[in-house]
Amino acid sequence: MALVETRSIDYVPLAERHGKAWHLWPIWFMGDAHLATLATGAIGILQGLDFFWTALAVLGGGLLGTFFMAFHSTQGPELGLPQMIQSRPQFGYIGALLVWVVALITYVGFNAFNQAMIANTAAELAHWPGPPVMVAFAVLAVLIAMAGYDVIHRAQRVLALVMLVMLAAYTLGALRIADLSALLTPHRFVAGPFLVQFFAAATYQLSWSIYVSDYSRYLPRGVGVRESFWWTFGGAFVGGAWMMLIGTFAAAMLGAGDIVGALRHTGDAMYPGFGMVMLVTSVLGLVTITALNFYGASLTLIAIVDSLGRVTLGRRARVVSLLVVLLVVLALSLSSGKNLVAQFEELLAILLYLFTPWTAINLVDFFFVRRGRYSIRAMFDPDGLYGRWNWRGLVAYALGFLAMAPCFKTGLYTGPVARALGGADISMLVGLPVAGLFYYWVARRADLASEFALIPQLDANLETEGVR
């Protein structure tokens, strides 16, 4: 096995495909089963909801967001490409930069948030200073990302087994220290906080959409839509919902905003010293998800540069892009103050709005418009079949985003719909259908028959000659 993965944004030939559909389960289970997910499950409690209604909102929102996220996983085995490259047919060779730049900022923002979380945890566990911990944590994650796809998959499979044991132990421990009849008794339903929690969970799960086929693109093409969907959905929903519910429980027991401290104290109440064990295990998951963020940021940065000027694809491009992202993340993390978490939660909330219309357009194009029929080579040709700009995707995106605006809820702006709903952000329910339906309407009027007829000629000898 090579120390550094060779492939980046280029096509993975069928001869290099490997793995099984079930390998997607641990990737996405551990994608959610880490410290950063806990806080999402505590939102309802901190807004005054009881455990029952908060847990119900977590489960319902998790189902909604994971449903759309998991469909992106089915694109990887079919196309053999990372997620972001697949935006070129919908937006154009240059037009796809719109979503790629936002994706890159999101990856960097998530990693800065993760580093703040790891620094807080190190201080909680051992009173270690933040900057050295952040640097060591980021370097370790970059090395995992540099090794690439196979190493990430193997690490997630091992950690998934460990985390399953930890989550089961915590859940059994919760039964020992809590009055379940009291916790599960529903009190007064309050629509505003319930919707806030519901859509926070949904948005958190939907945010994985920009990653998904990066980790299924090496699977054999014979892996079907059903297999890749359900293994991805099962892993992401179980890991996300379980970890969020632990956050719900910890917050309900202590009523505190410090979710790291709440996890430790509730764990110690179950079994002496278990709180520290739970934190350390959750940190391991945070390392690998940070590696996933670096990996995705690297692919996205290569795609951005490649759109502006041809990049020689290979190990060197991957290493250089990873080091650039590492330096940006470290500079951002080390220069920010104590409000880093709050700053980036606000920024990422805004950025996530930008991916809702993209998700709708990308999935509608793949499943209902082109139905998986794409020229792989044309995605790497600025003057090729998909053009530099695709007005259909860009207009659909703009309409979806504008339709969502009245539902936005951020520190900078709260739309009239969000105010009327007590601060609940239901923009996802608006952006998905508006962008998706408009795109379907205009895209189906394009000359798709002529486009499909050119694909065999354009992709002749793709397996032996590659995309360039």
C-alpha positions as CSV (number, residue, x, y, z in Angstrom):
1,M,0.0,0.0,0.0
2,A,1.4,3.4,-1.0
3,L,2.1,5.9,1.8
4,V,0.3,8.6,-0.1
5,E,-2.8,8.1,-2.2
6,T,-2.3,8.8,-5.9
7,R,-5.8,9.7,-6.9
8,S,-7.3,13.1,-6.2
9,I,-10.1,14.6,-8.3
10,D,-9.4,12.3,-11.3
11,Y,-11.5,9.3,-12.3
12,V,-10.9,6.0,-10.5
13,P,-10.7,3.2,-13.2
14,L,-12.7,0.1,-12.7
15,A,-9.5,-2.0,-12.3
16,E,-8.7,0.0,-9.1
17,R,-12.1,-0.3,-7.6
18,H,-12.3,-2.3,-4.4
19,G,-14.1,-2.6,-1.1
20,K,-17.6,-3.6,-0.1
21,A,-20.8,-1.6,0.4
22,W,-20.9,-2.2,4.2
23,H,-17.6,-0.3,4.5
24,L,-19.7,2.8,4.2
25,W,-21.4,2.1,7.5
26,P,-18.3,2.7,9.8
27,I,-17.2,5.7,7.7
28,W,-20.4,7.6,8.4
29,F,-21.1,6.1,11.8
30,M,-17.7,7.6,13.0
31,G,-18.3,10.6,10.9
32,D,-21.0,11.6,13.5
33,A,-20.0,9.7,16.6
34,H,-17.6,12.3,18.1
35,L,-17.5,15.3,20.4
36,A,-18.6,17.9,17.9
37,T,-22.0,16.2,17.4
38,L,-22.9,16.3,21.1
39,A,-23.7,20.0,21.1
40,T,-26.3,19.7,18.4
41,G,-28.4,17.4,20.6
42,A,-28.3,19.8,23.5
43,I,-29.9,22.8,21.7
44,G,-33.5,22.0,22.6
45,I,-32.7,21.4,26.3
46,L,-30.9,24.7,26.5
47,Q,-33.9,26.4,24.9
48,G,-36.3,25.0,27.5
49,L,-37.6,21.8,25.9
50,D,-37.8,18.6,28.0
51,F,-35.9,15.4,27.1
52,F,-38.8,13.8,25.4
53,W,-39.6,16.5,22.9
54,T,-35.9,17.3,22.3
55,A,-35.1,13.6,21.6
56,L,-38.1,13.4,19.2
57,A,-36.8,16.5,17.3
58,V,-33.3,15.0,17.1
59,L,-34.6,11.7,15.6
60,G,-37.0,13.4,13.2
61,G,-34.5,16.0,12.0
62,G,-31.8,13.4,11.8
63,L,-34.0,11.2,9.5
64,L,-34.7,14.2,7.2
65,G,-31.1,15.4,6.8
66,T,-29.6,11.9,6.5
67,F,-32.2,10.9,3.9
68,F,-30.9,13.5,1.4
69,M,-27.2,13.1,2.4
70,A,-27.2,9.3,1.8
71,F,-28.4,9.6,-1.8
72,H,-25.1,11.4,-2.7
73,S,-23.2,8.2,-1.7
74,T,-24.8,6.3,-4.6
75,Q,-23.0,8.6,-7.1
76,G,-19.5,7.5,-6.1
77,P,-19.6,3.8,-7.4
78,E,-21.4,4.9,-10.6
79,L,-19.1,7.8,-11.5
80,G,-15.8,7.1,-9.7
81,L,-15.4,10.8,-8.9
82,P,-15.3,12.9,-5.8
83,Q,-18.4,14.8,-4.8
84,M,-17.6,18.3,-5.8
85,I,-16.4,17.4,-9.4
86,Q,-19.9,16.1,-10.1
87,S,-21.2,19.7,-9.9
88,R,-19.7,20.6,-13.3
89,P,-22.5,19.2,-15.4
90,Q,-25.1,21.2,-13.4
91,F,-23.2,24.5,-13.0
92,G,-20.5,24.4,-15.7
93,Y,-16.7,24.1,-15.6
94,I,-16.3,27.5,-14.1
95,G,-19.7,27.9,-12.6
96,A,-19.0,25.1,-10.2
97,L,-16.5,27.3,-8.5
98,L,-19.5,28.9,-6.7
99,V,-20.1,25.8,-4.6
100,W,-16.4,24.7,-4.4
101,V,-15.3,28.0,-2.7
102,V,-18.1,27.7,-0.2
103,A,-17.2,24.0,0.4
104,L,-13.5,24.9,1.0
105,I,-14.5,27.6,3.5
106,T,-16.8,25.0,5.2
107,Y,-14.0,22.4,5.5
108,V,-11.6,25.0,7.0
109,G,-14.3,26.3,9.4
110,F,-15.2,22.8,10.6
111,N,-11.6,22.0,11.3
112,A,-11.1,25.3,13.2
113,F,-14.1,24.4,15.3
114,N,-12.8,20.9,15.9
115,Q,-9.4,22.3,17.0
116,A,-11.2,24.5,19.5
117,M,-13.1,21.5,20.7
118,I,-9.9,19.4,21.1
119,A,-8.2,22.3,23.0
120,N,-11.2,22.5,25.4
121,T,-11.1,18.8,25.9
122,A,-7.4,18.7,26.6
123,A,-7.8,21.4,29.1
124,E,-10.7,19.5,30.8
125,L,-8.7,16.3,30.9
126,A,-5.1,17.3,31.6
127,H,-4.9,21.2,31.7
128,W,-2.7,21.1,28.6
129,P,-2.1,24.5,26.8
130,G,-4.2,24.9,23.7
131,P,-1.8,25.9,20.9
132,P,0.5,22.9,21.1
133,V,-2.5,20.6,21.3
134,M,-4.0,22.2,18.3
135,V,-0.8,21.9,16.2
136,A,-0.3,18.2,17.1
137,F,-3.9,17.4,16.5
138,A,-4.0,19.0,13.1
139,V,-0.7,17.5,12.0
140,L,-1.9,14.0,13.0
141,A,-5.1,14.5,11.0
142,V,-3.3,15.7,8.0
143,L,-1.0,12.7,8.0
144,I,-4.1,10.4,8.0
145,A,-5.6,12.5,5.2
146,M,-2.3,12.3,3.2
147,A,-2.3,8.5,3.4
148,G,-5.8,8.8,1.9
149,Y,-8.9,6.8,1.2
150,D,-7.9,3.3,2.3
151,V,-6.3,4.4,5.6
152,I,-9.3,6.6,6.5
153,H,-11.6,3.6,5.8
154,R,-9.5,1.3,7.9
155,A,-9.2,3.7,10.8
156,Q,-13.0,4.3,10.8
157,R,-13.7,0.6,10.9
158,V,-11.5,0.1,14.0
159,L,-12.8,3.2,15.8
160,A,-16.5,2.3,15.0
161,L,-16.1,-1.0,17.0
162,V,-14.6,0.9,19.9
163,M,-17.2,3.7,19.8
164,L,-20.1,1.2,19.6
165,V,-18.9,-0.3,22.9
166,M,-18.5,3.1,24.5
167,L,-21.9,4.3,23.4
168,A,-23.6,1.1,24.6
169,A,-21.8,1.4,27.9
170,Y,-22.9,5.0,28.3
171,T,-26.5,4.1,27.4
172,L,-26.6,1.3,29.9
173,G,-25.1,3.6,32.5
174,A,-27.7,6.2,31.8
175,L,-30.4,3.7,32.7
176,R,-28.7,3.4,36.1
177,I,-28.5,7.0,37.1
178,A,-31.7,8.4,35.4
179,D,-35.4,8.2,36.2
180,L,-36.5,7.0,32.8
181,S,-40.2,7.5,33.5
182,A,-39.6,11.1,34.3
183,L,-37.3,11.7,31.4
184,L,-39.6,10.1,28.9
185,T,-42.8,11.8,30.1
186,P,-43.7,14.6,27.6
187,H,-44.4,18.0,29.1
188,R,-45.8,21.0,27.4
189,F,-44.9,21.1,23.7
190,V,-43.3,24.4,22.6
191,A,-43.2,24.7,18.8
192,G,-40.4,27.2,18.5
193,P,-37.6,25.3,20.4
194,F,-38.8,22.0,18.9
195,L,-38.4,23.3,15.3
196,V,-35.1,24.8,16.2
197,Q,-33.8,21.5,17.4
198,F,-35.4,19.5,14.6
199,F,-33.8,21.6,11.8
200,A,-30.5,21.9,13.7
201,A,-30.3,18.1,13.6
202,A,-31.4,18.0,9.9
203,T,-29.0,20.6,8.8
204,Y,-26.1,19.0,10.7
205,Q,-26.8,15.7,8.8
206,L,-27.3,17.4,5.5
207,S,-24.0,19.2,5.8
208,W,-22.3,15.8,5.0
209,S,-23.6,16.0,1.5
210,I,-20.4,17.7,0.2
211,Y,-18.3,14.7,1.4
212,V,-20.2,11.6,0.6
213,S,-19.1,10.2,-2.7
214,D,-15.5,11.0,-1.9
215,Y,-15.6,7.9,0.3
216,S,-17.6,5.6,-2.1
217,R,-15.9,6.4,-5.4
218,Y,-13.5,3.5,-5.1
219,L,-16.3,0.9,-4.7
220,P,-17.0,-1.4,-7.7
221,R,-19.6,-0.1,-10.1
222,G,-21.7,-3.1,-9.3
223,V,-22.6,-1.7,-5.9
224,G,-26.2,-0.7,-6.4
225,V,-28.1,2.4,-5.4
226,R,-30.0,0.5,-2.7
227,E,-26.8,-0.9,-1.0
228,S,-24.8,2.3,-1.0
229,F,-27.8,4.3,0.2
230,W,-28.8,2.1,3.1
231,W,-25.3,1.5,4.4
232,T,-24.6,5.2,4.3
233,F,-27.9,6.1,5.8
234,G,-27.6,3.5,8.6
235,G,-24.1,4.6,9.6
236,A,-24.8,8.3,9.5
237,F,-28.2,8.1,11.2
238,V,-27.2,5.7,14.0
239,G,-23.9,7.5,14.7
240,G,-25.5,11.0,14.5
241,A,-28.7,10.3,16.4
242,W,-27.1,8.3,19.1
243,M,-24.4,10.9,19.7
244,M,-26.9,13.8,19.7
245,L,-29.1,11.9,22.1
246,I,-26.2,11.5,24.5
247,G,-25.8,15.3,24.2
248,T,-29.5,15.6,25.0
249,F,-29.2,13.4,28.0
250,A,-26.1,15.0,29.4
251,A,-27.6,18.5,29.0
252,A,-30.9,17.4,30.6
253,M,-29.1,15.9,33.6
254,L,-26.9,18.8,34.3
255,G,-28.7,21.7,32.6
256,A,-25.3,23.2,31.6
257,G,-24.0,24.7,28.4
258,D,-20.6,23.1,28.8
259,I,-21.3,19.9,26.9
260,V,-17.7,18.5,27.3
261,G,-18.0,18.9,31.1
262,A,-21.5,17.5,31.1
263,L,-20.3,14.4,29.2
264,R,-17.5,13.8,31.7
265,H,-19.7,14.4,34.8
266,T,-22.5,12.1,33.7
267,G,-20.0,9.4,32.7
268,D,-18.3,9.6,36.1
269,A,-21.7,9.3,37.7
270,M,-22.3,6.0,35.9
271,Y,-19.0,4.4,36.5
272,P,-15.9,5.9,38.3
273,G,-13.5,7.4,35.7
274,F,-15.8,6.5,32.8
275,G,-16.3,10.2,31.9
276,M,-12.6,10.5,31.0
277,V,-12.7,7.3,29.0
278,M,-15.7,8.6,27.1
279,L,-14.0,11.9,26.3
280,V,-10.8,10.2,25.2
281,T,-12.7,7.9,22.9
282,S,-14.7,10.8,21.5
283,V,-11.5,12.7,20.8
284,L,-10.2,9.8,18.6
285,G,-13.3,10.2,16.5
286,L,-12.7,13.9,16.3
287,V,-9.2,13.2,14.9
288,T,-10.5,11.1,12.0
289,I,-13.4,13.5,11.2
290,T,-10.8,16.2,11.0
291,A,-8.8,14.0,8.6
292,L,-11.9,13.7,6.5
293,N,-12.2,17.5,6.5
294,F,-8.6,17.9,5.4
295,Y,-9.1,15.2,2.7
296,G,-12.2,16.9,1.3
297,A,-10.6,20.4,1.5
298,S,-7.6,19.1,-0.4
299,L,-9.8,17.7,-3.2
300,T,-11.8,20.9,-3.3
301,L,-8.7,23.1,-3.5
302,I,-7.2,21.0,-6.3
303,A,-10.6,21.3,-8.2
304,I,-10.6,25.1,-7.7
305,V,-7.0,25.6,-9.0
306,D,-7.7,23.1,-11.8
307,S,-10.7,25.2,-13.0
308,L,-8.5,28.3,-13.2
309,G,-5.4,26.6,-14.7
310,R,-4.6,22.9,-15.4
311,V,-3.2,21.0,-12.5
312,T,-0.9,17.9,-12.9
313,L,-2.9,15.4,-10.8
314,G,-1.1,13.0,-8.5
315,R,0.6,12.7,-5.1
316,R,2.4,16.0,-5.4
317,A,-0.8,17.9,-5.9
318,R,-2.4,16.1,-2.9
319,V,0.5,16.8,-0.6
320,V,0.8,20.5,-1.5
321,S,-2.9,21.1,-1.2
322,L,-3.0,19.4,2.2
323,L,-0.1,21.5,3.5
324,V,-1.7,24.7,2.2
325,V,-5.0,23.9,4.0
326,L,-3.1,22.9,7.2
327,L,-1.4,26.3,7.3
328,V,-4.6,28.2,6.8
329,V,-6.4,26.2,9.5
330,L,-3.6,26.6,12.0
331,A,-3.3,30.3,11.3
332,L,-7.0,30.8,11.8
333,S,-7.2,28.7,14.9
334,L,-4.1,30.0,16.7
335,S,-5.0,33.7,16.0
336,S,-8.6,33.5,17.1
337,G,-9.8,34.3,20.5
338,K,-11.9,32.4,23.0
339,N,-15.0,33.1,21.0
340,L,-13.8,30.8,18.1
341,V,-16.6,28.3,18.6
342,A,-19.3,30.8,18.6
343,Q,-17.8,32.7,15.6
344,F,-17.6,29.6,13.5
345,E,-20.9,28.1,14.5
346,E,-22.4,31.4,13.2
347,L,-20.3,31.3,10.0
348,L,-21.0,27.7,9.3
349,A,-24.8,28.2,9.8
350,I,-24.6,30.7,6.9
351,L,-22.5,28.5,4.8
352,L,-24.8,25.5,5.2
353,Y,-27.6,27.6,3.7
354,L,-25.6,27.6,0.5
355,F,-25.5,23.8,0.2
356,T,-29.2,23.2,0.5
357,P,-30.0,24.3,-3.1
358,W,-26.9,22.6,-4.4
359,T,-28.0,19.3,-2.8
360,A,-31.4,19.5,-4.5
361,I,-29.9,20.4,-7.9
362,N,-27.2,17.7,-7.8
363,L,-29.6,14.9,-6.8
364,V,-32.3,16.0,-9.2
365,D,-29.8,16.0,-12.1
366,F,-28.3,12.6,-11.2
367,F,-31.6,10.7,-10.5
368,F,-34.2,12.5,-12.6
369,V,-32.6,14.5,-15.4
370,R,-29.5,12.7,-16.6
371,R,-30.1,9.6,-14.6
372,G,-26.5,8.8,-14.1
373,R,-25.5,9.3,-17.8
374,Y,-22.5,11.6,-17.8
375,S,-19.3,12.0,-19.8
376,I,-16.5,11.7,-17.3
377,R,-14.0,13.3,-19.7
378,A,-16.2,16.2,-20.4
379,M,-16.1,17.2,-16.7
380,F,-12.4,17.9,-17.2
381,D,-12.7,19.9,-20.4
382,P,-13.5,23.6,-20.0
383,D,-14.7,23.8,-23.6
384,G,-16.5,20.5,-23.6
385,L,-20.0,19.1,-23.4
386,Y,-21.0,20.9,-20.2
387,G,-19.6,24.3,-21.0
388,R,-17.9,26.8,-18.8
389,W,-21.2,28.1,-17.3
390,N,-24.6,26.4,-17.1
391,W,-27.3,29.0,-16.6
392,R,-29.9,26.4,-15.6
393,G,-28.1,25.3,-12.5
394,L,-27.0,28.8,-11.5
395,V,-30.5,30.3,-11.8
396,A,-32.0,27.4,-9.9
397,Y,-29.4,27.8,-7.2
398,A,-30.1,31.6,-6.9
399,L,-33.9,31.1,-6.8
400,G,-33.6,28.4,-4.1
401,F,-31.3,30.5,-2.0
402,L,-33.5,33.6,-2.3
403,A,-36.6,31.6,-1.4
404,M,-34.9,30.4,1.7
405,A,-33.9,33.9,2.9
406,P,-37.2,34.7,4.8
407,C,-36.6,31.6,6.9
408,F,-32.9,32.3,7.8
409,K,-32.0,32.6,11.5
410,T,-28.5,33.9,12.3
411,G,-27.0,36.4,14.6
412,L,-26.8,38.8,11.7
413,Y,-30.2,38.4,10.2
414,T,-33.5,36.8,11.2
415,G,-36.1,36.5,8.5
416,P,-39.8,37.1,9.0
417,V,-40.7,33.4,8.8
418,A,-38.1,32.5,11.4
419,R,-39.4,35.3,13.7
420,A,-42.9,34.1,13.3
421,L,-41.8,30.5,14.3
422,G,-40.0,31.6,17.4
423,G,-36.6,31.5,15.9
424,A,-37.0,28.1,14.1
425,D,-35.1,27.9,10.8
426,I,-37.1,25.9,8.3
427,S,-35.2,27.1,5.2
428,M,-34.2,23.6,4.2
429,L,-37.9,22.7,3.5
430,V,-38.1,25.7,1.2
431,G,-34.8,25.6,-0.6
432,L,-34.9,21.9,-1.5
433,P,-38.1,21.9,-3.5
434,V,-37.7,25.4,-5.0
435,A,-34.2,24.7,-6.4
436,G,-34.9,21.1,-7.3
437,L,-38.2,21.6,-9.1
438,F,-37.0,24.7,-11.0
439,Y,-33.9,22.9,-12.1
440,Y,-35.9,19.8,-13.2
441,W,-38.2,22.0,-15.2
442,V,-35.5,23.9,-17.2
443,A,-33.0,21.0,-17.5
444,R,-35.6,18.6,-19.0
445,R,-36.0,21.1,-21.8
446,A,-32.3,20.9,-22.8
447,D,-31.3,18.6,-25.8
448,L,-30.3,15.7,-23.6
449,A,-30.7,13.1,-26.4
450,S,-27.8,14.7,-28.4
451,E,-25.8,15.0,-25.2
452,F,-26.2,11.3,-24.4
453,A,-25.3,10.3,-27.9
454,L,-21.9,11.9,-27.6
455,I,-20.9,10.2,-24.4
456,P,-19.6,6.9,-25.8
457,Q,-17.4,8.7,-28.2
458,L,-16.1,11.2,-25.6
459,D,-15.3,8.5,-23.1
460,A,-13.8,6.0,-25.4
461,N,-10.7,4.3,-23.8
462,L,-11.4,6.1,-20.5
463,E,-10.4,3.0,-18.5
464,T,-6.9,2.8,-20.1
465,E,-6.2,6.5,-20.9
466,G,-7.9,8.4,-18.0
467,V,-9.5,11.8,-18.2
468,R,-6.6,13.6,-19.8
